[in-house]
Amino acid sequence: MEIIECIINISEGRNKENVEYVVEAIKHTASCFLLDYSSDSDHNRTVITFIGNRPGMKAAIRELYKRAIEKIDLCIHKGEHPRMGAVDVVPFVPIRGITMEETVAFSREVASMINESFKVPIYLYEESQPAADRKNLANIRKGEFEGLAEKMKKPEWHPDFGEAVPHKTAGASVVGARMPLIAFNVNLATPDMKIANAIAKNIRGSSGGLAFVKAMGVELKERGIVQISMNMVNYKKSPLFRVFEMIKNEAERYGVSVIGSEIIGLVPQDAFFETAEHYLRCENYAPTCVLENKINEVILRERAK
């Protein structure tokens, strides 16, 4: 059985009716199953997670783009999170019955379909992007929607699919296959963005911090605090507990405490198990210690008979 996970990010997190309208595209598509969606009003962004096979996923994404372009206008969009597209990022993760190579090929097929159907320029990233300097999402998105038209004039930033002209309201999208990513945010008991930016700089790999962490400071105006907003691109090599402890230590330098954290979207269970193992100092931990894992193992074994 083929299962691909898609974790689409759209540039709308404040208008609930518009978010629901876009999400309905997945709910109404055969062979696709909505797992989760989460909106953030400060970021003005929604992360939508669903699974399916290739034909179903392609149909769902076509309908999702149609609806998103109807409702989202980046000319008037404001939010704390960087963005260059109404549908900003379309990542694919191979889960079962499909290889990374096949997922890369599928991502290119979807990128071509999006551009042909909606005239939205597409940049490939991560495993789908052969050029090393264009694999990183932050590099592609630098300058955001407002700087996109000028950026596209440079030959090195022509899109992989489509003309070097942004869609007038939907900008451009980034599409690609990648390993599982964890969107993890840590909130600090201060409104000082200078502190958030300094900690984010020390945490992220591009500034000499943890190699597989992308981080930025974000102001949560409604709560009067700041946040370290992160994408963890390899939770095995930069685990949750290590990131959390590093932020705590950095915050203490400024006399600031951590007041909470949040997960955006879904997380591989191993990431939580590793965190529990670390803090509990569990000496005999194994995935088979988990009741639900053992139950699933028995059920799958019985079904295979």
C-alpha positions in Angstrom: 0.0 0.0 0.0 1.4 3.3 -1.1 1.3 6.2 1.4 2.8 9.7 0.9 2.5 12.4 3.5 2.0 16.0 2.3 2.4 19.0 4.7 1.2 22.0 2.8 1.7 25.5 4.3 -0.8 28.2 3.1 -0.5 31.9 3.9 -3.8 32.2 5.8 -4.2 31.7 9.5 -6.7 34.4 10.6 -9.8 33.9 8.5 -11.2 30.6 9.7 -13.8 30.4 6.9 -11.2 30.7 4.2 -9.0 28.1 6.0 -11.9 25.6 6.2 -12.7 26.3 2.5 -9.2 25.3 1.5 -9.0 22.3 3.8 -12.3 21.0 2.4 -10.4 20.3 -0.9 -8.7 17.4 0.9 -11.7 16.1 2.7 -13.6 15.7 -0.6 -10.9 13.9 -2.5 -10.9 10.1 -2.7 -7.8 8.2 -1.6 -6.7 11.2 0.6 -7.1 11.4 4.4 -6.7 14.6 6.4 -4.6 14.1 9.5 -4.3 17.5 11.0 -4.4 21.3 10.3 -3.2 24.0 12.6 -3.5 27.8 12.1 -1.5 30.6 13.8 -2.9 34.1 13.7 0.5 35.8 14.5 2.2 33.9 11.7 -1.0 34.2 9.6 -0.3 30.7 8.3 -1.9 27.3 8.3 -0.1 23.9 8.1 -2.2 21.1 6.6 -1.1 17.5 6.9 -2.7 14.7 4.9 -1.8 11.3 3.4 -2.7 9.5 0.2 -1.5 7.8 -2.9 -0.2 9.6 -6.0 -3.4 10.0 -8.0 -5.5 11.1 -5.0 -2.8 13.5 -3.8 -2.4 15.1 -7.2 -6.2 15.7 -7.4 -6.4 17.1 -3.9 -3.5 19.5 -4.5 -5.1 20.8 -7.7 -8.3 21.6 -5.9 -6.5 23.0 -2.9 -4.6 25.5 -5.2 -7.8 26.5 -6.9 -9.4 27.4 -3.6 -6.3 29.0 -2.1 -5.8 31.3 -5.1 -9.5 32.3 -4.8 -9.2 33.4 -1.2 -5.6 34.5 -0.5 -4.1 37.7 -1.9 -0.5 38.2 -0.9 -0.7 41.9 -2.0 -2.6 42.5 1.3 -1.2 39.6 3.4 0.7 40.4 6.6 2.2 38.0 9.1 5.3 37.2 11.1 6.2 34.1 9.1 8.3 34.5 5.9 6.2 33.6 2.8 6.4 34.0 -1.0 3.2 32.2 -2.0 -0.4 31.8 -1.2 0.4 28.1 -1.1 3.9 28.6 0.2 5.4 25.2 0.5 4.4 21.7 -0.7 6.6 19.1 0.9 6.2 15.3 0.2 7.5 12.7 2.6 7.6 9.0 1.6 5.9 6.9 4.3 5.2 3.4 2.9 5.3 1.6 -0.4 7.2 4.4 -2.2 10.9 5.3 -2.4 12.4 8.7 -2.0 13.4 8.6 -5.7 9.8 7.9 -6.7 8.7 10.7 -4.4 11.1 13.1 -6.0 9.7 12.2 -9.4 6.2 12.7 -8.2 7.0 16.1 -6.7 8.3 17.2 -10.1 5.1 15.9 -11.7 3.0 17.9 -9.2 5.1 21.0 -9.7 4.5 20.9 -13.5 0.8 20.4 -12.9 0.5 23.4 -10.6 2.4 25.7 -13.0 0.4 24.5 -16.1 -3.0 24.8 -14.3 -2.5 28.1 -12.3 0.5 29.8 -13.8 2.2 29.9 -10.4 6.0 29.6 -10.8 7.5 26.7 -8.9 10.9 26.3 -7.2 12.0 22.8 -6.3 13.8 22.2 -2.9 15.4 19.6 -0.7 15.8 16.2 -2.4 14.0 17.3 -5.5 16.4 20.1 -6.2 19.7 19.1 -8.0 21.4 22.5 -7.4 23.1 22.6 -4.0 22.6 26.4 -3.5 18.8 26.1 -4.2 18.0 23.2 -1.9 17.5 25.3 1.3 13.9 26.8 1.7 15.2 29.8 3.5 17.5 30.8 0.6 14.6 30.3 -1.9 12.2 32.4 0.1 14.6 35.2 1.0 13.1 38.5 0.0 9.6 37.0 0.4 6.7 38.0 -1.9 7.5 41.7 -1.9 11.0 41.1 -3.3 10.1 38.2 -5.6 9.6 40.0 -8.9 13.1 41.6 -8.7 14.7 38.3 -7.4 13.3 36.4 -10.4 15.0 38.7 -12.8 18.3 37.3 -11.8 19.2 34.2 -14.0 20.2 32.2 -10.9 16.7 32.6 -9.4 14.6 31.7 -12.4 12.0 29.2 -11.3 12.3 25.5 -12.1 8.8 25.5 -13.6 7.1 28.5 -15.3 8.1 32.0 -16.3 10.2 34.3 -14.2 7.2 36.4 -13.2 5.2 35.9 -9.9 1.5 35.2 -10.0 0.0 38.6 -9.2 -1.7 37.5 -6.0 -0.4 34.0 -5.3 3.4 34.7 -5.8 5.3 31.4 -6.2 5.5 28.1 -4.5 8.2 25.7 -3.3 7.7 22.0 -3.9 9.9 19.1 -3.0 10.5 15.7 -1.4 12.2 15.5 2.0 12.6 13.5 5.2 10.2 14.1 8.1 10.4 17.7 9.5 9.4 18.9 13.0 8.0 22.4 13.3 8.8 23.2 16.9 8.3 26.6 18.7 9.6 27.7 22.1 8.0 30.7 23.9 9.9 33.1 26.1 8.8 35.2 29.0 9.8 38.5 27.4 8.5 40.9 24.6 12.1 41.7 23.6 12.7 40.7 19.9 16.4 41.4 20.3 16.7 38.5 22.7 14.6 36.2 20.5 16.7 37.0 17.4 20.0 36.5 19.3 18.9 33.1 20.6 17.6 32.0 17.2 20.9 33.0 15.6 22.8 30.9 18.2 20.5 27.9 17.7 20.3 27.6 13.9 22.8 25.7 11.9 23.5 28.4 9.4 24.9 30.6 12.1 27.1 27.9 13.7 24.4 26.3 16.0 22.8 22.9 15.6 23.3 21.7 12.1 19.8 20.5 11.4 17.9 23.3 12.9 16.4 26.4 11.2 15.3 29.1 13.6 14.0 32.7 13.7 12.6 35.0 16.3 8.9 35.8 16.1 6.8 38.3 18.0 3.5 37.1 19.4 1.9 40.4 19.8 -1.4 39.2 21.2 0.4 37.5 24.1 3.1 40.1 24.6 5.9 37.6 24.3 8.4 36.3 21.7 9.0 32.9 20.3 11.9 30.9 18.8 10.2 29.4 15.7 12.0 26.4 14.3 12.1 23.8 11.6 14.0 20.7 12.6 15.0 18.9 9.4 16.6 15.9 11.1 15.3 15.1 14.5 17.7 12.2 14.9 20.8 14.3 14.6 19.3 17.4 16.3 16.8 15.9 18.7 14.0 17.8 20.5 15.4 17.6 23.9 18.8 19.0 22.8 17.2 22.0 21.1 15.0 22.7 24.1 17.8 22.6 26.5 20.0 24.8 24.4 17.3 27.4 24.2 16.8 27.3 28.0 20.5 27.8 28.5 20.7 30.7 26.0 17.6 32.3 27.6 19.1 32.2 31.1 22.0 34.4 29.9 19.4 37.2 29.5 17.5 36.4 32.7 14.6 35.1 30.7 12.6 31.9 31.3 11.0 29.4 28.8 7.2 29.5 29.4 6.1 26.8 27.0 6.6 25.1 23.6 4.3 23.9 20.8 4.3 21.5 18.0 2.9 22.5 14.6 1.5 19.7 12.6 2.5 16.1 13.3 5.6 14.5 14.7 7.2 11.1 14.4 6.6 9.2 17.6 10.3 8.4 17.9 11.0 12.1 18.5 8.8 12.1 21.7 10.2 8.7 22.8 13.7 10.0 22.6 12.8 13.0 24.6 11.1 10.9 27.3 14.1 8.5 27.3 16.5 11.5 27.8 14.6 13.2 30.7 13.7 10.0 32.4 17.2 8.6 31.9 15.6 5.3 31.0 18.3 2.6 30.6 16.2 -0.1 29.0 14.1 1.9 26.5 13.1 0.3 23.2 10.1 1.0 21.0 8.7 -2.3 22.1 8.3 -0.9 25.6 5.4 1.2 24.3 2.0 -0.5 24.7 0.4 0.9 21.6 3.4 -0.2 19.5 3.1 -3.7 20.8 -0.7 -3.7 20.1 -0.1 -2.5 16.5 2.5 -5.1 16.0 0.1 -7.9 17.1 -2.7 -6.5 14.9 -0.5 -6.3 11.8 0.8 -9.8 12.4 -2.7 -11.2 12.7 -3.9 -9.3 9.6 -1.0 -10.8 7.6 -2.1 -14.4 8.4 
